[in-house]
Amino acid sequence: MLRQFKVKEKSVSCWVNPDDFGSHSQSLVFIHGSGSNSDVWSYQYANLHQDFNIAAVNLPGHGQSEGNGEQDIEAYVGILKEILDVLKLKRPVLIGHSLGAAIALGFAAARPGEISGVVAAGGGLTMPVNPDIIEGFLSQPDVIMDIICKISLAKANRPVFYDAIRASLAEARVDVMAGDMTACSTFDLRGDLDKIKTPVLVICGTEDKMTPPASSKQITEEIAGAKLVLIEGTGHMAMMENPDAFNQAVKDFCETIR
């Protein structure tokens, strides 16, 4: 169910367990990507909410959350800290996609003792974005959104998921989307790797063209103990394109750190 929480006088919406939020021994906090919202995790919370406390957040300016978004990852890390304080979930696992992966990894570097693990899906130690893409969101957003939706999916999966992703992005404010992309473009975790003490699982689609498998492999090579799961036949939206494989990877990871 979607609930509204007051965070620093602003309303933040999160999908949480409909009946037993807070009653499970492990908690998962999902963080969406640029211009997205909690709906992107529908295949996860539908499957996992019976075994975990689930909170799929909508960052400020996204979904039904108030606010204007941010333009750097550090600011989003601070906002996530405020949201977690309100949710009162003890040492959750952060599961982030793309922008959300950067936020989750940034949080692990800044506040390693406050979480029990990180799942970084479609991420990287850096996440450069072509400046023309960022500018394009402000000048010709429909064209840029069409391009992003196309390259976000493995070719075989486009007929199934393209329309849903395109409709979701159409709900996003273009200035918020541009801000998210700016945050990704300036993200650089390489100087903070020694600060990450929590277990890390990296998930990537084998056909991800936005944050290719090489970026995920670099995370596991540079962060001690990090594990990599590649999901065959999926692109940047692996959690939607093959939710069974994605969810099983999350369950296996949580079992190892229980």
NUKELUM-885173 format. One line per 5 residues: number of its first residue (from 1); their letters; for each residue x, y, z of C-alpha. Coordinates in nm, 3 decimals, decimal comma. Example, Ala and Ser with C-alpha at 12.3 -4.5 7.8 and 13.67 -1.06 7.14 Angstrom:
NUKELUM-885173
1 = as = 1,230 -0,450 0,780 | 1,367 -0,106 0,714
This chain:
NUKELUM-885173
1 = mlrqf = 0,000 0,000 0,000 | 0,113 0,356 -0,069 | 0,151 0,564 0,246 | 0,245 0,924 0,305 | 0,511 1,012 0,564
6 = kvkek = 0,607 1,355 0,694 | 0,978 1,415 0,643 | 1,105 1,763 0,737 | 0,755 1,908 0,683 | 0,733 1,756 0,335
11 = svscw = 0,510 1,466 0,237 | 0,706 1,164 0,112 | 0,522 0,865 -0,034 | 0,643 0,508 0,006 | 0,497 0,172 -0,083
16 = vnpdd = 0,502 -0,038 0,235 | 0,363 -0,377 0,343 | -0,018 -0,353 0,350 | -0,068 -0,533 0,681 | 0,253 -0,619 0,864
21 = fgshs = 0,502 -0,337 0,801 | 0,778 -0,354 1,063 | 0,700 -0,706 1,184 | 0,966 -0,896 0,986 | 1,325 -0,954 1,093
26 = qslvf = 1,478 -0,804 0,776 | 1,391 -0,481 0,597 | 1,440 -0,381 0,234 | 1,438 -0,018 0,123 | 1,408 0,027 -0,254
31 = ihgsg = 1,535 0,343 -0,427 | 1,428 0,413 -0,785 | 1,629 0,560 -1,071 | 1,627 0,896 -1,248 | 1,281 1,038 -1,310
36 = snsdv = 1,124 0,714 -1,191 | 0,910 0,624 -0,890 | 0,823 0,334 -0,661 | 0,614 0,162 -0,931 | 0,934 0,035 -1,092
41 = wsyqy = 0,965 -0,207 -0,799 | 0,614 -0,355 -0,828 | 0,753 -0,699 -0,924 | 0,968 -0,692 -0,612 | 0,729 -0,584 -0,341
46 = anlhq = 0,453 -0,809 -0,476 | 0,684 -1,107 -0,427 | 0,890 -1,009 -0,124 | 0,653 -0,829 0,113 | 0,548 -1,152 0,284
51 = dfnia = 0,903 -1,217 0,405 | 1,050 -0,868 0,451 | 0,954 -0,523 0,568 | 0,935 -0,334 0,239 | 0,964 0,039 0,183
56 = avnlp = 0,985 0,150 -0,179 | 1,049 0,523 -0,152 | 0,958 0,804 -0,385 | 1,235 1,061 -0,366 | 1,129 1,428 -0,341
61 = ghgqs = 0,970 1,545 -0,664 | 0,905 1,186 -0,777 | 0,582 0,991 -0,771 | 0,352 1,142 -0,510 | 0,632 1,290 -0,298
66 = egnge = 0,651 1,666 -0,255 | 0,969 1,859 -0,334 | 1,193 1,937 -0,628 | 1,454 1,663 -0,639 | 1,827 1,725 -0,611
71 = qdiea = 2,129 1,761 -0,839 | 2,391 1,564 -0,648 | 2,410 1,225 -0,481 | 2,528 1,358 -0,145 | 2,208 1,560 -0,109
76 = yvgil = 1,998 1,253 -0,191 | 2,194 1,052 0,068 | 2,098 1,311 0,328 | 1,733 1,291 0,225 | 1,739 0,912 0,241
81 = keild = 1,877 0,934 0,595 | 1,582 1,156 0,692 | 1,336 0,910 0,534 | 1,492 0,611 0,712 | 1,471 0,794 1,045
86 = vlklk = 1,096 0,836 0,992 | 1,042 0,477 0,876 | 1,224 0,344 1,184 | 1,352 0,030 1,013 | 1,652 -0,123 1,190
91 = rpvli = 1,960 -0,155 0,965 | 1,779 -0,220 0,637 | 1,922 -0,348 0,312 | 1,927 -0,066 0,056 | 1,831 -0,177 -0,295
96 = ghslg = 1,893 0,094 -0,553 | 1,858 0,110 -0,930 | 2,079 0,339 -1,141 | 2,052 0,675 -0,960 | 1,925 0,473 -0,665
101 = aaial = 2,232 0,248 -0,681 | 2,454 0,556 -0,655 | 2,251 0,677 -0,357 | 2,269 0,338 -0,185 | 2,645 0,309 -0,236
106 = gfaaa = 2,694 0,669 -0,129 | 2,494 0,599 0,186 | 2,707 0,291 0,259 | 3,021 0,505 0,237 | 2,881 0,784 0,453
111 = rpgei = 2,688 0,576 0,712 | 2,815 0,216 0,704 | 2,686 0,127 1,051 | 2,325 0,218 0,976 | 2,251 -0,046 0,710
116 = sgvva = 2,311 -0,419 0,682 | 2,379 -0,436 0,308 | 2,349 -0,281 -0,036 | 2,211 -0,417 -0,361 | 2,331 -0,196 -0,647
121 = agggl = 2,140 -0,266 -0,969 | 2,251 -0,102 -1,292 | 2,511 0,116 -1,123 | 2,878 0,206 -1,130 | 3,156 0,376 -0,935
126 = tmpvn = 3,101 0,666 -1,173 | 2,792 0,719 -1,388 | 2,874 0,970 -1,663 | 2,586 1,115 -1,862 | 2,620 1,285 -2,201
131 = pdiie = 2,556 1,659 -2,145 | 2,338 1,658 -2,457 | 2,104 1,413 -2,285 | 2,068 1,640 -1,982 | 2,010 1,946 -2,198
136 = gflsq = 1,771 1,745 -2,413 | 1,538 1,686 -2,119 | 1,486 2,059 -2,095 | 1,461 2,135 -2,469 | 1,302 1,826 -2,628
141 = pdvim = 1,204 1,585 -2,350 | 0,982 1,359 -2,563 | 1,268 1,276 -2,799 | 1,511 1,203 -2,517 | 1,257 0,992 -2,325
146 = diick = 1,194 0,781 -2,634 | 1,567 0,718 -2,671 | 1,613 0,631 -2,305 | 1,319 0,390 -2,300 | 1,455 0,213 -2,605
151 = islak = 1,810 0,166 -2,476 | 1,692 0,080 -2,123 | 1,555 -0,255 -2,236 | 1,700 -0,562 -2,399 | 1,574 -0,573 -2,758
156 = anrpv = 1,359 -0,881 -2,699 | 1,186 -0,716 -2,401 | 1,095 -0,384 -2,562 | 0,752 -0,496 -2,689 | 0,655 -0,598 -2,334
161 = fydai = 0,788 -0,311 -2,122 | 0,848 -0,009 -2,346 | 0,500 0,145 -2,311 | 0,493 0,109 -1,933 | 0,834 0,270 -1,888
166 = rasla = 0,749 0,548 -2,132 | 0,424 0,623 -1,949 | 0,605 0,635 -1,616 | 0,871 0,877 -1,744 | 0,598 1,095 -1,895
171 = earvd = 0,476 1,161 -1,540 | 0,815 1,296 -1,431 | 0,892 1,667 -1,426 | 1,159 1,739 -1,683 | 1,356 1,962 -1,445
176 = vmagd = 1,362 1,684 -1,184 | 1,474 1,433 -1,446 | 1,751 1,666 -1,561 | 1,857 1,715 -1,199 | 1,874 1,340 -1,145
181 = mtacs = 2,089 1,299 -1,454 | 2,316 1,578 -1,333 | 2,353 1,398 -0,999 | 2,455 1,079 -1,180 | 2,700 1,263 -1,403
186 = tfdlr = 2,892 1,409 -1,107 | 2,888 1,091 -0,896 | 3,231 0,946 -0,820 | 3,269 0,687 -0,546 | 3,631 0,597 -0,619
191 = gdldk = 3,776 0,805 -0,337 | 3,545 0,655 -0,073 | 3,569 0,282 -0,140 | 3,757 0,207 0,182 | 3,465 0,351 0,381
196 = iktpv = 3,221 0,085 0,262 | 3,214 -0,187 0,527 | 2,871 -0,339 0,458 | 2,812 -0,637 0,225 | 2,742 -0,538 -0,135
201 = lvicg = 2,560 -0,729 -0,409 | 2,581 -0,594 -0,762 | 2,315 -0,690 -1,018 | 2,333 -0,609 -1,388 | 2,161 -0,718 -1,706
206 = tedkm = 2,392 -0,875 -1,963 | 2,243 -0,642 -2,227 | 2,251 -0,323 -2,018 | 2,360 -0,043 -2,251 | 2,318 0,243 -2,003
211 = tppas = 2,539 0,104 -1,726 | 2,706 -0,194 -1,896 | 2,828 -0,505 -1,712 | 3,184 -0,368 -1,714 | 3,069 -0,093 -1,475
216 = skqit = 2,919 -0,350 -1,239 | 3,230 -0,566 -1,256 | 3,439 -0,265 -1,159 | 3,231 -0,223 -0,842 | 3,301 -0,583 -0,738
221 = eeiag = 3,671 -0,549 -0,821 | 3,711 -0,234 -0,612 | 3,484 -0,304 -0,311 | 3,614 -0,583 -0,090 | 3,380 -0,882 -0,075
226 = aklvl = 3,126 -0,746 -0,324 | 2,945 -1,010 -0,529 | 2,814 -0,985 -0,886 | 2,503 -1,140 -1,041 | 2,453 -1,099 -1,415
231 = iegtg = 2,099 -1,163 -1,540 | 2,094 -1,301 -1,892 | 1,875 -1,145 -2,158 | 1,797 -0,826 -1,964 | 1,892 -0,464 -2,004
236 = hmamm = 1,900 -0,171 -1,762 | 1,559 -0,265 -1,616 | 1,656 -0,616 -1,503 | 1,423 -0,603 -1,201 | 1,128 -0,574 -1,443
241 = enpda = 1,261 -0,777 -1,734 | 1,337 -1,087 -1,524 | 1,193 -1,032 -1,175 | 1,223 -1,398 -1,075 | 1,600 -1,396 -1,120
246 = fnqav = 1,632 -1,052 -0,961 | 1,421 -1,144 -0,658 | 1,606 -1,472 -0,606 | 1,938 -1,287 -0,607 | 1,803 -1,050 -0,341
251 = kdfce = 1,671 -1,336 -0,128 | 2,000 -1,526 -0,150 | 2,195 -1,214 -0,055 | 1,970 -1,141 0,243 | 2,007 -1,501 0,362
256 = tir = 2,386 -1,468 0,366 | 2,374 -1,155 0,583 | 2,083 -1,253 0,806
